[in-house]
Amino acid sequence: MTKRRKWTAIPGLLLLALCAVLLSAYSGASSSQGRGPEQPIAFPHPKHAGPVNKGGLGMNCVYCHSAANKSPDPGMPSMQTCMGCHTVVGTGKPEIKKLAAYYKGGQGTPVPWERVHKVPEYVHFPHMRHVNAGVTCQSCHGQVQEMDRVYQAASLNMGWCLNCHVNGYDPKKGLQAAGYDPAKVTPANGYTLARADSTSGRKRARYDCASCHY
């Protein structure tokens, strides 16, 4: 190959490298805002997690997503958790029959839920750090207790995350998003308000690269 041909090949190699980088970034990209895939069972969050005064049961998120406050992944409810109620409750309803078909008396398989929220593979989002810092589920996931089908309410992109880490999280707004009255959140009532900066009223977090990319 002549010297001239070598130089003319460089733009092609650079383009190839750029395509490889873009393909890698796309394959690890986060899920799309507004995405709400159809699930194998139409789980009614408003009935389970909705407020009692609106006909819901007022169940806490961690009753089903029991690892949210102790693991990076919030986890999905086990079949035993679901069937603990639905062996006797609503057994004749179509969606409960689907659930029972997966369960098969404890010998079946887990429900193959479709994932809704996903961050890129090179990003770590430890649920337990956020939950234990007092960040309410609705602050990131939206009003799930009102969603007939769960969808991704926020973008989950880097700017969205940094906005909270840099500008701070408002615990009172987080409680309001979860349906609580901040004025009634006291240790006497079994609640603890996340500690925030006394001047701004916001709770700030680290935002160096290693906080999320490690």
C-alpha positions as CSV (number, residue, x, y, z in Angstrom):
1,M,0.0,0.0,0.0
2,T,1.4,3.4,-1.0
3,K,1.7,6.3,1.5
4,R,-1.1,8.1,-0.1
5,R,-3.5,5.2,0.2
6,K,-2.6,4.8,3.9
7,W,-3.7,8.4,4.5
8,T,-6.9,8.0,2.6
9,A,-7.8,4.9,4.8
10,I,-7.7,6.9,8.0
11,P,-11.1,8.7,7.6
12,G,-12.7,5.3,7.0
13,L,-11.0,3.8,10.2
14,L,-12.2,6.8,12.2
15,L,-15.7,6.4,11.0
16,L,-15.6,2.7,11.8
17,A,-14.4,3.5,15.4
18,L,-17.1,6.1,15.8
19,C,-19.8,3.6,14.7
20,A,-18.4,1.1,17.2
21,V,-18.6,3.7,20.0
22,L,-22.1,4.7,19.1
23,L,-23.3,1.1,18.9
24,S,-21.8,0.4,22.3
25,A,-23.5,3.4,23.8
26,Y,-26.8,2.5,22.2
27,S,-26.7,-1.1,23.4
28,G,-26.2,0.1,27.0
29,A,-28.7,3.0,26.8
30,S,-31.4,3.6,29.4
31,S,-35.0,2.8,28.7
32,S,-37.2,5.5,27.1
33,Q,-39.3,8.0,29.0
34,G,-43.0,7.2,28.7
35,R,-42.4,3.5,27.9
36,G,-45.0,1.2,29.5
37,P,-44.8,-2.3,28.2
38,E,-47.7,-4.7,28.5
39,Q,-47.2,-7.1,31.3
40,P,-48.1,-10.8,31.4
41,I,-50.5,-10.0,34.3
42,A,-52.3,-6.7,34.5
43,F,-51.2,-5.9,38.1
44,P,-53.4,-3.0,39.5
45,H,-51.1,-0.7,41.4
46,P,-54.0,1.7,42.2
47,K,-55.8,-1.1,44.0
48,H,-52.8,-2.4,46.0
49,A,-50.7,0.8,46.6
50,G,-53.4,3.4,46.1
51,P,-54.7,5.4,49.2
52,V,-57.5,3.8,51.3
53,N,-59.7,6.9,50.8
54,K,-59.6,6.3,47.0
55,G,-60.4,2.6,47.3
56,G,-56.9,1.3,47.5
57,L,-55.2,-0.9,50.1
58,G,-52.5,1.6,50.9
59,M,-49.8,-1.1,50.8
60,N,-46.2,0.1,51.2
61,C,-43.9,-0.4,48.1
62,V,-41.4,-2.5,50.1
63,Y,-44.1,-5.0,50.9
64,C,-43.7,-6.3,47.4
65,H,-40.3,-4.8,46.4
66,S,-38.8,-6.0,49.7
67,A,-35.1,-5.5,48.7
68,A,-35.4,-1.8,47.8
69,N,-34.1,-0.7,51.2
70,K,-31.3,-3.2,51.5
71,S,-30.1,-4.0,48.0
72,P,-29.0,-2.2,44.7
73,D,-32.0,-3.9,43.0
74,P,-35.5,-3.5,44.5
75,G,-36.5,-7.0,43.6
76,M,-39.8,-8.4,42.5
77,P,-42.4,-10.0,44.8
78,S,-42.1,-13.7,45.1
79,M,-45.0,-15.9,44.0
80,Q,-45.5,-16.8,47.7
81,T,-46.0,-13.1,48.5
82,C,-48.7,-12.8,45.9
83,M,-50.4,-16.1,46.6
84,G,-50.3,-15.5,50.3
85,C,-53.5,-13.4,49.7
86,H,-54.7,-14.7,46.4
87,T,-55.2,-18.3,47.3
88,V,-58.4,-17.0,48.9
89,V,-58.9,-13.4,47.5
90,G,-60.3,-12.9,44.0
91,T,-59.6,-16.4,42.9
92,G,-62.3,-16.2,40.2
93,K,-60.8,-13.1,38.5
94,P,-59.1,-13.7,35.1
95,E,-55.8,-12.1,36.2
96,I,-55.7,-14.1,39.4
97,K,-56.3,-17.3,37.4
98,K,-53.2,-16.3,35.3
99,L,-51.2,-15.8,38.5
100,A,-52.3,-19.2,39.9
101,A,-51.4,-20.8,36.5
102,Y,-47.8,-19.5,37.0
103,Y,-47.7,-20.6,40.6
104,K,-49.0,-24.2,40.2
105,G,-49.2,-24.8,43.9
106,G,-45.6,-23.7,44.5
107,Q,-44.2,-25.9,41.7
108,G,-44.5,-23.4,38.8
109,T,-42.3,-20.5,37.5
110,P,-42.1,-16.8,38.4
111,V,-44.2,-14.4,36.4
112,P,-42.0,-13.2,33.5
113,W,-42.5,-9.5,34.1
114,E,-41.3,-7.0,31.4
115,R,-38.7,-4.6,32.7
116,V,-39.8,-1.0,32.7
117,H,-36.9,1.0,34.1
118,K,-33.3,0.5,32.9
119,V,-30.1,2.5,33.2
120,P,-27.1,1.8,31.0
121,E,-24.8,-1.0,32.0
122,Y,-22.0,1.4,33.0
123,V,-24.2,3.2,35.5
124,H,-24.9,1.9,39.0
125,F,-28.1,3.0,40.8
126,P,-28.1,1.5,44.3
127,H,-31.7,1.6,45.4
128,M,-30.9,1.0,49.1
129,R,-28.8,4.2,49.3
130,H,-31.6,6.4,47.9
131,V,-34.4,4.7,49.9
132,N,-32.4,4.8,53.2
133,A,-31.6,8.5,52.5
134,G,-35.3,9.2,52.5
135,V,-35.9,9.5,48.8
136,T,-39.5,8.4,48.1
137,C,-40.2,5.9,45.3
138,Q,-42.5,8.4,43.5
139,S,-39.6,11.0,43.3
140,C,-38.0,8.8,40.6
141,H,-40.8,6.5,39.4
142,G,-43.7,8.9,39.4
143,Q,-47.2,8.3,40.7
144,V,-47.1,4.5,40.4
145,Q,-49.9,4.1,42.9
146,E,-52.1,5.8,40.2
147,M,-50.9,3.9,37.1
148,D,-53.1,1.2,35.7
149,R,-50.0,0.2,33.6
150,V,-46.6,1.2,35.0
151,Y,-44.6,3.4,32.6
152,Q,-41.3,5.3,32.9
153,A,-42.2,8.7,34.2
154,A,-38.6,10.3,34.2
155,S,-35.9,10.3,31.6
156,L,-33.3,8.6,33.9
157,N,-30.6,10.3,31.9
158,M,-27.4,11.8,33.4
159,G,-28.7,15.4,33.5
160,W,-31.8,14.3,35.4
161,C,-29.8,12.5,38.0
162,L,-27.3,15.3,38.4
163,N,-30.0,17.8,38.8
164,C,-31.0,16.2,42.1
165,H,-27.5,15.5,43.2
166,V,-26.3,19.0,42.6
167,N,-29.3,21.1,43.4
168,G,-30.5,18.8,46.2
169,Y,-33.5,16.7,47.0
170,D,-36.4,18.3,48.8
171,P,-37.7,15.7,51.4
172,K,-41.0,17.5,51.8
173,K,-41.8,17.5,48.1
174,G,-40.8,13.8,48.0
175,L,-43.3,13.1,50.7
176,Q,-46.0,15.0,48.9
177,A,-45.3,13.0,45.8
178,A,-45.8,9.9,47.8
179,G,-49.1,11.1,49.1
180,Y,-48.0,12.1,52.6
181,D,-48.5,15.3,54.5
182,P,-45.0,16.6,55.6
183,A,-46.6,18.3,58.6
184,K,-47.7,14.9,59.9
185,V,-44.4,13.2,59.3
186,T,-43.1,12.9,62.9
187,P,-41.3,10.1,64.8
188,A,-44.4,9.9,67.0
189,N,-46.4,8.8,63.9
190,G,-43.8,6.3,62.9
191,Y,-42.2,8.4,60.2
192,T,-38.9,10.1,59.9
193,L,-38.2,13.1,57.6
194,A,-34.9,12.8,55.7
195,R,-32.3,15.2,57.2
196,A,-31.7,18.2,54.9
197,D,-29.6,21.3,54.9
198,S,-30.9,23.7,57.5
199,T,-30.5,26.7,55.1
200,S,-31.9,25.4,51.8
201,G,-34.1,22.6,53.1
202,R,-32.6,20.3,50.6
203,K,-30.6,17.1,50.9
204,R,-27.5,17.1,48.6
205,A,-25.5,14.1,47.5
206,R,-22.0,13.5,46.0
207,Y,-21.8,14.0,42.2
208,D,-18.3,13.0,41.4
209,C,-17.9,10.4,38.6
210,A,-17.2,7.5,41.0
211,S,-20.6,7.9,42.7
212,C,-22.4,6.3,39.8
213,H,-19.6,4.9,37.5
214,Y,-17.6,2.3,39.5
